[in-house]
Amino acid sequence: MELEERIAHGDTIESGDELTDEYRNLVTGMIQFTANSELVGAFTERKWIPKAPSYHRKLALTAKVQDEIGHAQMQYRLAENLGNDREEMLIDLLEGRSGFGNAFHYHADEWIDIALIAWLIDGAAMKLQGSLLKTSYGPYQRVMRRICREEEFHVRHGEHIIREYATGSRAKQERLQEGINRWWPRGMMFFGLSDQQSEKTRRMVELGIKPKTNDELRQEYLADYVPKIRELGFEIPDDQIEYDDEADRWLYTDPDWEEFKMITTKGGPAIPDRLDRRQAAFDDTAWVRDALAAYHGQASSSRLTNNPGMTASD
């Protein structure tokens, strides 16, 4: 049975199956994108660990950053199983040849930004990740089971801080509204271009790599977050948002797709500093990678020496 027939039949695809080049490239690109997003997201938040307002918040943010690094590593491993080299993937990220979530192209200059990343942006990520529990690619599906459980903690962490601000002083409430004004458009952009503009999304949905389209995920996000923000007594920076009962969908102002295209191709305002930090970390740990490579090379040579009938191809 051909690959697309198997997918249409509801089969789960595994890394050892015979994959078409198109399927392999699309699923690898998706995995690399979500891995990059976890990694750059961790670097976005890491600098706030020593500046967190309490010991409890410091512990929670440390755990969150640790989780995100782990999520990135798990997904890079999936891409390795599909034939990609991890070091090359990291170099592609640092040199701008592979992308990551739009939200991490922006500065997070205040503690409220960290809270809104956890609540709105991780909340948007949960919509995508939750849908991937039904992706046609089995290894991705299984990794997402663990990632989704941990991401639920991240979203609750953000919501707890948001509620502190919402019930706090007038100054805190004003900072929260200003933060919502900044991060709401970024959350709406998170899912990618509208379905009409994204041929790649259409094809990934056909192949079951993405079980839901960008616009379907955006509708789920609106259904979840519009009532929550209004319940807290805050405004959404879009005077066109309303629910159309007849069409059974949310109406909204389209995100600024020109800004989206610009930051995803040329990078946003925070990228030079953020990727410089990642480059510095990459350079600082080069000796570890070199030592591991040397060790594994010696171990491989030793196995061959101790087993004269064995060849490298074995």
ZAKEPA-945201 format. One line per field, with one value per residue (C-alpha): residue number from 1; y, z, x. Coordinates in nm, 4 decimals. Layout:
pos <- c(NUM_...)
y <- c(Y_...)
z <- c(Z_...)
x <- c(X_...)
This chain:
pos <- c(1_2_3_4_5_6_7_8_9_10_11_12_13_14_15_16_17_18_19_20_21_22_23_24_25_26_27_28_29_30_31_32_33_34_35_36_37_38_39_40_41_42_43_44_45_46_47_48_49_50_51_52_53_54_55_56_57_58_59_60_61_62_63_64_65_66_67_68_69_70_71_72_73_74_75_76_77_78_79_80_81_82_83_84_85_86_87_88_89_90_91_92_93_94_95_96_97_98_99_100_101_102_103_104_105_106_107_108_109_110_111_112_113_114_115_116_117_118_119_120_121_122_123_124_125_126_127_128_129_130_131_132_133_134_135_136_137_138_139_140_141_142_143_144_145_146_147_148_149_150_151_152_153_154_155_156_157_158_159_160_161_162_163_164_165_166_167_168_169_170_171_172_173_174_175_176_177_178_179_180_181_182_183_184_185_186_187_188_189_190_191_192_193_194_195_196_197_198_199_200_201_202_203_204_205_206_207_208_209_210_211_212_213_214_215_216_217_218_219_220_221_222_223_224_225_226_227_228_229_230_231_232_233_234_235_236_237_238_239_240_241_242_243_244_245_246_247_248_249_250_251_252_253_254_255_256_257_258_259_260_261_262_263_264_265_266_267_268_269_270_271_272_273_274_275_276_277_278_279_280_281_282_283_284_285_286_287_288_289_290_291_292_293_294_295_296_297_298_299_300_301_302_303_304_305_306_307_308_309_310_311_312_313_314)
y <- c(0.0000_0.3459_0.5937_0.8270_0.5337_0.4184_0.7678_0.7895_0.4472_0.5850_0.4019_0.5469_0.6079_0.5082_0.6216_0.2811_0.2832_0.3644_0.7398_0.9604_1.2466_1.4912_1.3344_1.3087_1.6719_1.8083_1.6165_1.6925_2.0625_2.0679_1.8876_2.1127_2.4217_2.3110_2.2051_2.5423_2.7210_2.5360_2.6146_2.9848_3.0162_2.8850_3.1441_3.4138_3.3279_3.2138_3.5636_3.6271_3.3459_3.5627_3.8544_3.6620_3.8454_3.5589_3.2341_3.0400_3.2115_3.1530_2.7790_2.7603_2.9480_2.7373_2.4216_2.5671_2.6527_2.3082_2.1485_2.3506_2.2534_1.8922_1.9298_2.0687_1.7811_1.5180_1.6706_1.7125_1.3416_1.2684_1.4704_1.2797_0.9538_1.0923_1.1543_1.5055_1.5894_1.7667_1.9980_2.0984_2.1733_2.4021_2.5750_2.6204_2.7885_3.0173_3.1172_3.1829_2.8905_2.7415_2.9143_2.9208_3.0687_3.4325_3.5309_3.4709_3.7349_4.0026_4.1394_4.0319_4.3355_4.3040_4.0260_4.0582_3.9651_3.6362_3.5717_3.6445_3.4234_3.1392_3.2111_3.3287_3.1921_2.8589_2.8416_2.8811_2.6188_2.3814_2.4045_2.2959_2.0358_1.8909_1.8461_1.6642_1.3852_1.2677_1.3357_1.0606_1.0367_0.7992_0.9099_1.2747_1.1684_0.9827_1.2613_1.5046_1.3022_1.3976_1.7503_1.8307_1.7177_1.9485_2.2398_2.2334_2.3275_2.6165_2.7592_2.7307_2.9007_3.1926_3.2116_3.2247_3.5291_3.6899_3.6557_3.8165_4.1185_4.1216_4.1408_4.3612_4.7356_4.9746_4.9981_4.6181_4.6072_4.8756_4.6834_4.3717_4.5529_4.6982_4.3491_4.2007_4.4744_4.3674_3.9900_3.9316_3.9959_3.7703_3.4912_3.5260_3.5074_3.2043_2.9552_3.0816_3.2265_3.1931_2.8716_3.0584_3.1786_2.8538_2.5794_2.3960_2.3746_2.2341_1.9605_1.8769_1.8391_1.6104_1.3937_1.3956_1.5588_1.8482_1.7179_2.0721_2.3778_2.7073_2.8728_2.5844_2.6145_2.9926_2.9463_2.7125_2.9711_3.2453_3.0241_2.9636_3.3001_3.5641_3.4605_3.4247_3.7728_3.9306_3.7419_3.8997_4.2422_4.3265_4.4336_4.2502_4.4897_4.4088_4.5871_4.3406_4.0352_3.8800_3.5387_3.4805_3.2352_3.1791_3.0982_2.9222_3.0945_3.3876_3.6998_3.9019_4.1442_3.9588_3.9739_4.1931_3.9309_4.1651_4.1986_3.8207_3.7572_4.0148_3.8744_3.5121_3.5882_3.8680_3.8292_4.0472_4.3061_4.0583_3.8163_3.9564_3.9398_3.6099_3.4216_3.5771_3.4212_3.0886_3.1152_3.1856_2.8804_2.6721_2.7834_2.7334_2.3720_2.2791_2.0919_1.8670_1.7750_1.7151_1.4939_1.2903_1.2489_1.1334_0.8926_0.7377_0.7110_0.5267_0.3049_0.2142_0.1351_-0.0738_-0.2793_-0.3460_-0.4447_-0.6811_-0.8377_-0.9085_-1.0455_-0.7262_-0.4412_-0.0782_-0.1544_-0.4153)
z <- c(0.0000_-0.0924_0.1855_0.1156_0.1029_0.4420_0.5858_0.4403_0.5932_0.9361_0.9690_1.1878_1.0016_1.1678_1.1028_0.9617_0.7040_0.3417_0.3326_0.0283_0.0047_0.0361_0.3573_0.5101_0.4260_0.5535_0.8808_0.9402_0.8743_1.1157_1.3878_1.3438_1.3653_1.6893_1.8385_1.7494_1.9057_2.2351_2.2401_2.1557_2.3934_2.6744_2.5932_2.5922_2.9476_3.0970_3.1651_3.3895_3.6335_3.8575_3.8260_3.9191_4.1951_4.4480_4.5276_4.4316_4.0916_4.0387_4.0985_3.8684_3.5874_3.6258_3.5913_3.2880_3.1100_3.1906_3.0442_2.7240_2.6701_2.7193_2.4710_2.2139_2.2683_2.2291_1.9022_1.7619_1.8333_1.6187_1.3356_1.3774_1.3327_0.9996_0.8843_1.0099_1.1994_1.5315_1.5087_1.1556_1.2751_1.5467_1.2963_1.0613_1.3479_1.4367_1.0753_0.9984_0.7632_0.9791_1.1617_1.4984_1.6529_1.5685_1.9331_2.0215_1.7762_2.0243_2.3459_2.6867_2.8910_3.1848_3.4190_3.2787_2.9362_3.0823_3.2304_2.8996_2.7065_2.9427_2.9282_2.5726_2.3691_2.5470_2.5379_2.1597_2.1446_2.3422_2.0704_1.8102_2.0311_2.1408_1.7772_1.7113_1.9434_1.6300_1.3748_1.1206_1.2240_1.5221_1.6924_1.6893_1.8307_2.1212_2.2108_2.2236_2.4986_2.7404_2.6070_2.6414_3.0050_3.0899_2.8829_3.0880_3.3883_3.1940_3.0995_3.4576_3.5819_3.3469_3.4345_3.8060_3.7538_3.5263_3.7988_4.0478_3.8189_3.7430_4.1129_4.2115_4.2218_3.9526_3.8273_3.7930_3.6091_3.3686_3.3008_3.2327_2.9817_2.8101_2.7980_2.6470_2.3833_2.2940_2.3040_2.1710_1.8049_1.8468_1.9822_1.6837_1.4454_1.6243_1.4149_1.0877_0.7721_0.6982_0.5210_0.1945_0.1994_0.3044_0.0460_0.2759_0.5516_0.3064_0.2040_0.5623_0.6520_0.3522_0.4713_0.8307_0.9601_1.0852_1.1862_1.1913_0.9739_1.0971_1.0937_1.2787_1.5551_1.5624_1.6091_1.9048_2.0555_2.0241_2.1768_2.4772_2.5372_2.4426_2.7280_2.9737_2.9083_2.9255_3.2454_3.4044_3.3043_3.0343_2.6739_2.3657_2.1263_1.8344_1.8031_1.5334_1.7604_1.7954_1.7674_1.4582_1.5665_1.2142_1.0775_1.4033_1.4102_1.5603_1.3510_1.4016_1.2381_1.0381_1.1912_1.0166_0.7749_0.6295_0.9745_1.0168_0.6852_0.7636_1.1041_0.9886_0.6965_0.8315_1.2073_1.4708_1.7104_1.9742_1.7399_1.7297_2.1093_2.1458_1.8804_1.9981_2.3388_2.1741_1.9631_2.2747_2.4477_2.1355_2.1209_2.4954_2.4762_2.1623_2.3763_2.5122_2.1630_2.0521_2.3556_2.2985_1.9297_2.0137_2.2782_2.0479_1.7719_2.0045_2.1345_1.7791_1.6918_2.0082_1.9216_1.5738_1.7181_1.9711_1.7029_1.4033_1.1957_1.2424_0.9886_1.0172_0.8056_1.0620)
x <- c(0.0000_0.1346_0.2179_-0.0749_-0.3154_-0.1904_-0.2375_-0.5896_-0.6571_-0.5556_-0.2239_0.0510_0.3769_0.7055_1.0632_1.1597_0.8801_0.9432_0.8818_0.8456_1.0941_0.8049_0.6737_1.0216_1.1050_0.7737_0.7743_1.1442_1.0863_0.7931_0.9884_1.2911_1.0687_0.9014_1.2372_1.3910_1.0929_1.1393_1.5114_1.4840_1.1883_1.4071_1.6745_1.4055_1.3040_1.6337_1.7669_1.4647_1.5482_1.7738_1.5281_1.2119_1.0193_1.0234_1.2005_0.8861_0.8689_1.2415_1.1993_0.8976_1.0723_1.3874_1.1776_0.9993_1.3245_1.4626_1.1476_1.1762_1.5395_1.4341_1.1480_1.3905_1.6337_1.3601_1.2464_1.5973_1.6386_1.3313_1.4846_1.8129_1.6231_1.5031_1.8604_1.9382_2.2569_2.1953_2.4953_2.3976_2.0432_2.1784_2.4063_2.1085_1.9222_2.2128_2.2741_1.9070_1.8455_1.5702_1.2891_1.1137_0.7996_0.7317_0.6754_1.0396_1.1569_1.0430_1.1910_1.0626_1.1637_0.9236_0.8151_0.4623_0.6054_0.7298_0.3854_0.2123_0.4533_0.3609_-0.0131_-0.0794_0.2116_0.2491_-0.1303_-0.1164_0.1592_-0.0632_-0.3296_-0.0742_0.0922_-0.2408_-0.3405_-0.0109_-0.1239_-0.3055_-0.0305_0.0292_0.3964_0.4092_0.7348_0.6172_0.2816_0.4436_0.6881_0.3963_0.2273_0.5030_0.5477_0.1767_0.1693_0.4580_0.3263_0.0049_0.2187_0.3739_0.0347_-0.0952_0.2226_0.1553_-0.2139_-0.1344_0.0879_-0.1730_-0.4365_-0.1976_-0.1710_-0.5447_-0.6331_-0.3403_-0.2849_-0.4048_-0.0453_-0.0248_-0.3558_-0.2367_0.0848_-0.1196_-0.3408_-0.0340_0.1154_-0.2005_-0.1897_0.1664_0.1285_-0.2232_-0.1262_0.1786_-0.0389_-0.2725_0.0236_0.1674_-0.0312_0.1125_-0.0357_-0.4055_-0.5005_-0.5560_-0.1950_-0.0261_0.0091_0.2508_-0.0116_-0.2661_-0.0245_0.0747_-0.2923_-0.3468_-0.0569_-0.1804_0.1384_-0.0747_-0.4178_-0.5629_-0.5108_-0.3672_-0.7088_-0.8745_-0.6154_-0.6603_-1.0362_-0.9732_-0.7392_-1.0005_-1.2697_-1.0451_-0.8808_-1.1382_-1.3726_-1.0820_-0.9441_-1.2895_-1.3714_-1.0639_-1.1978_-0.9428_-0.9765_-0.8591_-0.6810_-0.9118_-1.2460_-1.3569_-1.3592_-1.7023_-1.8602_-2.0741_-2.3452_-2.4661_-2.1203_-2.0212_-1.6845_-1.5002_-1.4547_-1.1371_-0.8976_-0.6345_-0.2871_-0.0327_0.0938_0.3554_0.5126_0.4890_0.6649_0.9314_1.0256_1.0167_1.2488_1.4697_1.4257_1.2640_1.4087_1.5304_1.7040_2.0607_2.0927_1.9063_2.0994_2.4262_2.3562_2.2812_2.5992_2.8046_2.6565_2.7176_3.0817_3.1356_3.0195_3.2152_3.4705_3.1926_3.0757_3.4344_3.5033_3.1863_3.2659_3.6187_3.4889_3.2316_3.4903_3.7281_3.4472_3.3525_3.7166_3.7481_3.4405_3.5794_3.9200_3.7638_3.5417_3.7682_3.4809_3.2801_3.2830_3.1766_2.8713_2.7585)
